[in-house]
């Protein structure tokens, strides 16, 4: 404020926000999607074989900056949109240019934050310097939410339209067989995981851990919700650690808050123990399944001297 003034500071924040968005798009497209496009796991995480992502591919591959393409670039989630662009080896600059309309979302978002800060400023008399800033912040935040929802709605509309009207083109896109193999294996793993975690087969210690984990989580949540002022020091977005927390961020948490956080941590730890056990059981069950398929096979061979077929049973 002292250097640029409030007005220019707001425009500066908008410019920085746009640069950060474009830089994030660059990193995800080139550093993740581009460099790791040969990684099967990355392609699986993107969902490369799903109808939704296949529709994305059709729209993003179009030349120019149509409404469908821009709505996906601005309204679609960074993952998988930007990463998919890298996997498809799309040119970077058109993607960046198509992302610039996100300014329509950046402007009200920055304005909401700026007005929130302005609302915290006080005159020497203690009166608010900008009494109207709180109302303006609320209006800006509401407008930002409307724009965000609008982008998402447009993206969903054009993707659904593509899937409905260009189904034949989507079907012609080759299936990534490496990803399909992983997907099939994951389906089998999920099925086995469900079997080993059925309540009637889970050992007693695991049941006790899950119940205790649930109790700890419920207690933690109720303590934070019902006794918020007793658990945490009141703190606002415009506060500073030095002025409002005595220079120590740990002062934000009161004794009751530490108890709530401890219960939360214990809950996660107990749940993690059960998940680790379940995954190991799943791995063992899958190994046993593979071993059982390999243990006994029938191999027919012809004894040339005897001229008869012999069925031998053995292990491969």
C-alpha positions in Angstrom: 0.0 0.0 0.0 2.8 2.4 0.9 4.6 1.8 -2.4 1.8 1.3 -5.0 -1.3 2.4 -3.3 -4.4 0.3 -2.8 -5.7 0.5 -6.4 -2.4 -0.5 -8.1 -1.8 -3.1 -5.4 -5.0 -4.8 -6.3 -4.1 -4.8 -10.0 -0.7 -6.1 -9.1 -2.3 -9.0 -7.2 -4.5 -9.8 -10.1 -1.5 -10.0 -12.4 0.5 -12.2 -10.0 -2.5 -14.5 -9.7 -2.8 -14.9 -13.4 0.9 -15.6 -13.8 0.8 -18.2 -11.0 -2.2 -19.9 -12.8 -0.4 -20.0 -16.1 2.8 -21.2 -14.5 0.9 -24.0 -12.8 -0.6 -24.9 -16.1 2.9 -25.0 -17.6 4.3 -27.2 -14.9 1.5 -29.7 -15.0 1.4 -29.9 -18.8 5.2 -30.0 -19.4 6.7 -31.3 -16.2 4.1 -33.9 -15.3 2.1 -34.8 -18.4 4.9 -34.2 -20.9 7.8 -35.8 -19.1 5.8 -38.6 -17.5 3.5 -39.5 -20.4 5.2 -42.9 -20.7 4.5 -43.7 -17.0 1.5 -46.0 -16.9 0.6 -44.9 -13.4 0.3 -41.3 -14.4 -1.9 -42.2 -17.3 -4.0 -44.4 -15.1 -4.4 -41.5 -12.5 -5.6 -39.3 -15.3 -8.2 -41.9 -16.3 -7.1 -42.0 -19.9 -9.5 -44.8 -20.8 -12.6 -43.3 -19.2 -15.4 -41.8 -21.5 -15.0 -38.5 -19.7 -11.3 -38.1 -20.4 -11.7 -39.4 -24.0 -14.3 -36.7 -24.5 -11.8 -34.2 -23.1 -9.2 -35.4 -25.6 -11.6 -34.7 -28.5 -12.4 -31.2 -27.4 -8.8 -30.2 -26.4 -7.4 -31.5 -29.7 -9.6 -29.0 -31.6 -7.9 -26.0 -33.3 -8.7 -22.5 -32.2 -10.4 -21.4 -29.0 -14.0 -22.5 -29.1 -16.3 -22.1 -26.1 -16.1 -25.9 -25.3 -12.3 -25.8 -25.2 -12.0 -22.6 -23.2 -14.6 -23.8 -20.7 -12.7 -27.0 -20.1 -9.4 -25.2 -19.7 -10.9 -22.7 -17.3 -13.6 -24.7 -15.6 -12.0 -28.2 -15.6 -9.8 -29.3 -12.7 -6.1 -28.8 -13.1 -5.7 -32.5 -12.7 -6.4 -34.0 -15.1 -6.9 -31.2 -17.6 -3.4 -29.7 -17.8 -1.7 -33.1 -17.3 -3.8 -34.5 -20.1 -2.6 -31.7 -22.4 0.9 -32.8 -21.8 0.2 -36.5 -22.4 -1.4 -35.5 -25.7 1.7 -33.5 -26.6 -0.4 -30.4 -27.3 1.4 -27.1 -28.0 1.9 -25.1 -24.8 1.1 -21.6 -26.1 -2.5 -22.2 -27.3 -3.3 -23.9 -24.0 -1.9 -20.9 -22.1 -3.9 -18.4 -24.3 -7.0 -20.5 -23.8 -6.6 -20.3 -20.1 -6.3 -16.5 -19.9 -10.2 -16.1 -19.6 -9.8 -17.4 -16.1 -9.2 -13.7 -15.3 -13.0 -13.5 -15.0 -12.7 -15.7 -11.9 -9.4 -14.2 -10.7 -10.7 -10.6 -10.6 -13.6 -11.1 -8.1 -11.5 -13.5 -6.0 -8.8 -10.9 -5.6 -11.3 -8.2 -5.0 -12.9 -10.3 -2.2 -9.5 -10.7 -0.5 -8.6 -7.0 -1.0 -11.9 -5.8 0.4 -11.5 -8.1 3.4 -8.1 -6.5 4.1 -9.4 -3.0 3.6 -12.2 -3.8 6.1 -9.6 -4.5 8.8 -7.9 -1.1 8.4 -8.6 1.4 11.2 -8.2 5.2 11.4 -6.3 6.8 14.3 -9.7 7.3 16.0 -10.4 3.5 15.9 -13.1 3.9 13.3 -13.0 1.7 10.2 -11.2 3.4 7.3 -13.4 1.7 4.7 -16.7 1.0 6.4 -18.2 -0.4 3.2 -15.4 -2.9 2.5 -17.0 -5.7 4.4 -20.1 -5.6 2.3 -18.1 -5.3 -0.9 -16.0 -8.4 0.1 -19.2 -10.4 0.6 -20.5 -9.3 -2.8 -17.2 -10.1 -4.5 -17.0 -13.5 -2.9 -20.5 -14.3 -4.0 -19.7 -13.2 -7.6 -16.5 -15.3 -7.6 -18.6 -18.3 -6.5 -21.1 -17.7 -9.3 -18.3 -17.4 -11.9 -16.6 -20.6 -10.7 -19.9 -22.5 -10.8 -20.6 -21.0 -14.3 -17.2 -22.3 -15.6 -17.8 -25.7 -14.2 -21.4 -25.8 -15.5 -20.2 -24.9 -19.0 -17.4 -27.4 -19.0 -19.9 -30.2 -17.9 -22.4 -29.1 -20.5 -19.9 -29.2 -23.4 -18.4 -32.5 -22.3 -21.8 -34.1 -22.0 -22.7 -32.7 -25.5 -19.5 -34.1 -26.9 -20.2 -37.6 -25.4 -23.7 -37.5 -26.7 -23.1 -36.2 -30.3 -19.6 -37.5 -31.0 -19.9 -41.0 -29.4 -18.6 -42.7 -32.6 -15.4 -40.6 -32.5 -14.9 -41.3 -28.9 -15.3 -45.0 -29.5 -12.6 -44.8 -32.2 -10.0 -43.5 -29.8 -7.6 -46.4 -29.1 -7.7 -47.9 -25.7 -4.5 -47.7 -23.7 -3.9 -51.4 -23.1 -1.2 -50.9 -20.5 -3.6 -48.8 -18.5 -6.4 -51.2 -19.1 -4.3 -54.0 -17.7 -3.6 -52.0 -14.5 -7.3 -51.1 -14.3 -8.3 -54.7 -14.5 -5.7 -55.6 -11.8 -7.1 -52.8 -9.6 -10.6 -54.1 -10.0 -9.5 -57.5 -8.8 -7.5 -55.9 -6.0 -10.5 -53.9 -4.9 -12.7 -57.0 -4.9 -10.2 -58.9 -2.7 -9.8 -55.9 -0.4 -13.5 -55.8 0.1 -13.5 -59.6 1.0 -10.7 -59.3 3.6 -12.3 -56.3 5.2 -15.8 -57.8 5.7 -16.7 -57.2 9.3 -17.2 -60.9 10.1 -13.7 -61.9 8.9 -11.8 -58.9 10.4 -9.8 -60.0 13.5 -10.8 -58.7 17.0 -7.9 -56.3 17.3 -8.8 -54.6 14.0 -12.4 -54.3 15.0 -11.3 -52.7 18.3 -9.0 -50.3 16.5 -11.7 -49.2 14.1 -14.2 -48.6 16.9 -11.7 -46.7 19.0 -10.6 -44.7 15.9 -14.3 -43.7 15.3 -14.8 -42.7 18.9 -11.6 -40.6 18.9 -12.7 -38.9 15.6 -16.2 -38.1 16.9 -14.8 -36.7 20.1 -12.3 -34.6 18.2 -14.9 -33.2 15.9 -17.4 -32.3 18.6 -14.7 -30.7 20.7 -13.7 -28.4 17.8 -17.3 -27.6 16.8 -18.9 -27.1 20.2 -16.0 -25.7 22.1 -14.2 -23.8 19.4 -13.4 -20.7 21.5 -12.0 -22.9 24.2 -9.9 -24.9 21.8 -8.4 -22.2 19.6 -7.5 -18.6 19.9 -9.7 -16.4 17.7 -7.8 -15.6 14.6 -8.7 -13.8 11.4 -7.2 -13.7 7.9 -5.9 -10.2 8.5 -4.2 -11.0 11.8 -0.5 -11.5 12.2 1.4 -13.9 14.4 3.6 -11.2 16.0 0.7 -8.9 17.0 -2.1 -11.4 17.8 -0.3 -14.6 18.9 2.7 -13.1 20.8 5.1 -14.1 18.1 4.5 -17.9 18.6 2.1 -19.7 16.2 1.6 -22.4 18.8 -0.4 -19.9 20.9 -3.2 -20.4 18.3 -4.0 -23.8 19.9 -5.3 -23.8 23.5 -5.0 -26.9 25.8 -8.4 -28.2 24.8 -7.4 -27.8 21.2 -4.3 -29.9 21.7 -6.4 -32.6 23.2 -8.7 -32.5 20.1 -5.7 -32.6 17.8 -4.3 -35.5 19.8 -7.5 -37.5 19.5 -7.6 -36.7 15.7 -4.0 -38.0 15.3 -4.7 -41.2 17.4 -7.8 -41.8 15.2 -5.8 -41.5 12.0 -3.0 -43.7 13.4 -5.4 -46.5 14.5 -7.2 -46.4 11.1 -3.8 -46.5 9.3 -2.8 -49.7 11.2 -6.0 -51.4 10.0 -5.5 -50.2 6.4 -1.9 -51.4 6.3 -3.1 -54.8 7.7 -5.9 -55.0 5.1 -3.5 -54.2 2.2 -1.1 -56.9 3.3 -3.9 -59.4 3.6 -5.0 -58.4 0.1 -1.4 -58.9 -1.3 -1.2 -62.3 0.4 -4.6 -63.4 -1.0 -3.6 -62.3 -4.5 -0.3 -64.2 -4.2 -2.1 -67.3 -3.1 -4.5 -66.9 -6.0 -1.6 -66.7 -8.5 0.2 -69.6 -6.8 -2.9 -71.8 -6.9 -3.3 -71.2 -10.6 0.3 -72.2 -11.2 0.7 -75.0 -8.8 -1.1 -77.8 -10.8 -1.2 -77.9 -14.6 -1.9 -80.6 -17.0 0.7 -81.0 -19.7 0.0 -83.4 -22.5 2.9 -84.8 -24.3 3.4 -87.7 -26.6 5.9 -90.5 -25.9 7.3 -91.2 -29.3 8.6 -94.6 -28.3 5.3 -95.8 -26.8 3.1 -93.9 -29.1 0.6 -93.0 -26.4 -0.4 -89.7 -24.8 0.6 -89.3 -21.1 -1.0 -86.7 -18.8 1.5 -85.5 -16.3 0.7 -83.3 -13.4 3.3 -81.0 -12.0 4.3 -77.5 -11.0 5.6 -74.9 -13.5 
